[in-house]
Amino acid sequence: MQNFYWYVICALKAIFCRLPHKTAVRLGDLLGRVMWLVCKSRVDKAEVRCVRALGVGVTPARRIVLASYRNIGRAVAETLRLPKIAATVERYVALQGEENLRQALARGRGVILLLGHLDNWEIANICVSKKYPLNVVAANQRDQRITDLLMKLRSLAGSRNVQKGQGLKGAIRCLRNGEVLCVLHDQDAKERGLVVPFLGLPASTPTGVAKLAAKFGAAVVPTHIVREPDGFTHRVIFETALAELSGAVFGENEESCLKMCNDRISSWIRERPGQWLLWLYPRWASTVPGDR
């Protein structure tokens, strides 16, 4: 089965790279719709999560999950086309709030970009890494060929990959060098996490952001990626670095730190629920009965 998926990815990459950009993204949108139609079991589970987390009815949940599938299809098309558009990616991605990132970098202790699985980080990564020293915490895929492909695509503009589970040294190095570390923070941490609300539900939350911020004094900059209404362009929004109201070192109080992180990502999801990709993923599997 892994070979099948790999050959499908290779075929899609060849097709998307031969099409004009907007045509490729529209085709990705169509493929997302098809997947929504054929993956009934996944769709049903995603709708249940949406109803539970957002407190909406089944019909709005169905629209949100369909939008999520469409966005996944678009993101796949854009990501596989990165070799074609990396040189001119600024046509498709705008940066907002850069002063917040520059101020955080000026502290000289490194910056952690706090991200969620919203819109398409992969295309934004290329744009950001052209201007800033970027390191991306990356999860290994089941198929090493897919992991290698993603690493190659992410490095097109010079960003470095820090492998999750093996890259603590890389994360420490980048923060000590005053660089930027990107962390996707909205997945189930299982037994390794701390239970903190996420979208109002108890969720096992990764503690790495809090530990790194406390140890190295790194600024944590919430970073929100938005797909614009035209469906083809994106905006990367760098927010003000998170801070404890008491003035304490951010991250020392893990629970408070992680709650702030989860609250920021949750607010983005509530604003644009159809752009969150993880309705398809059992985010609350460790803490909410039935989320499998």
Secondary structure, DSSP 4 states (H G I P E B T S, - for coil): -HHHHHHHHHHHHHHHHHS-HHHHHHHHHHHHHHHHHH-HHHHHHHHHHHHHHH---HHHHHHHHHHHHHHHHHHHHHHHTHHHHGGGGGGTEEEE-HHHHHHHHHTSS-EEEEE-SBS-HHHHHHHHHTTS-EEEEEPPPSSHHHHHHHHHHHGGGT-EEEETTT-HHHHHHHHHTT-EEEEE--S--GGGSEEEEETTEEEEE--HHHHHHHHH--EEEEEEEEE-TTSS-EEEEEPPPP--TT-PPTTSSHHHHHHHHHHHHHHHHHHSGGGBGGGGS-TTTTTSTT--
